[in-house]
Amino acid sequence: MSRCKTPASKRRRPRREGEWLTLPEAAAYTKIHRQTLRVLLLSGEIPYSRKTARPRSPYLIEREHLDSYLARVSDDCRAAAEGGA
């Protein structure tokens, strides 16, 4: 799976104002599939919080953490392209 698909200029804005996004909002913002985003959250690639301690509580992700992750991935893709050329 390639992480180099969506340039930052193509990302959508979240539907509501605020720094915290739910998983579906974060998926729409980053254009990363919800399940892939969930794997990234659970692996620790992107920090997250839960609304409550209950197991089915919604994931909450800070927009800043998403932007930071996307910048890291973009840098990795740029470095790979420069190294492979």
C-alpha positions in Angstrom: 0.0 0.0 0.0 1.4 3.4 -1.0 1.2 6.2 1.5 2.1 8.8 -1.2 -1.3 9.2 -2.8 -2.9 12.4 -1.4 -1.1 15.7 -1.5 -1.8 18.1 1.4 -3.7 20.5 -0.9 -6.3 17.8 -1.6 -7.3 17.1 2.0 -10.8 18.1 3.1 -11.5 20.3 6.0 -13.3 18.7 9.0 -17.1 19.3 9.1 -17.1 21.0 12.5 -14.8 23.5 14.1 -12.5 22.4 16.9 -9.2 20.6 17.3 -10.7 17.1 18.0 -12.0 14.9 15.2 -13.9 11.6 15.4 -12.6 8.7 13.3 -14.9 9.3 10.4 -14.1 13.0 10.4 -10.4 12.2 10.5 -10.7 9.7 7.7 -12.5 12.4 5.5 -9.9 15.0 6.5 -6.9 12.8 5.6 -8.5 10.7 2.9 -7.2 7.6 4.7 -9.7 4.7 4.9 -11.2 4.4 8.4 -9.9 1.0 9.0 -6.3 2.0 8.0 -6.6 5.0 10.2 -7.7 2.8 13.1 -4.7 0.6 12.6 -2.4 3.6 12.7 -4.1 4.8 15.9 -3.8 1.4 17.6 -0.2 0.9 16.5 0.8 4.3 18.0 1.6 6.0 14.7 -1.0 8.7 15.5 -1.9 9.6 19.1 -5.6 9.5 20.1 -7.9 9.6 23.0 -11.3 8.0 23.8 -14.4 9.8 24.8 -14.9 7.5 27.8 -13.2 4.4 29.1 -15.9 2.1 27.6 -14.6 -0.2 24.9 -17.0 1.1 22.2 -16.2 4.7 23.0 -15.4 6.9 19.9 -11.8 7.6 19.0 -10.9 11.3 19.2 -7.9 12.5 17.2 -6.3 16.0 17.4 -6.1 17.6 14.0 -2.5 18.7 14.9 -1.5 15.0 15.3 -3.0 14.2 11.9 -1.2 17.1 10.2 2.1 16.0 11.9 1.6 12.4 10.7 0.8 13.5 7.1 3.9 15.8 7.1 6.1 12.8 8.2 4.7 10.6 5.5 5.1 13.3 2.9 8.7 13.8 4.0 9.3 10.0 3.8 7.8 9.9 0.3 9.9 12.8 -0.9 13.1 11.3 0.5 12.2 7.9 -1.2 11.6 9.7 -4.5 14.9 11.6 -4.3 16.8 8.5 -3.2 15.3 6.4 -6.0 15.9 8.8 -8.8 
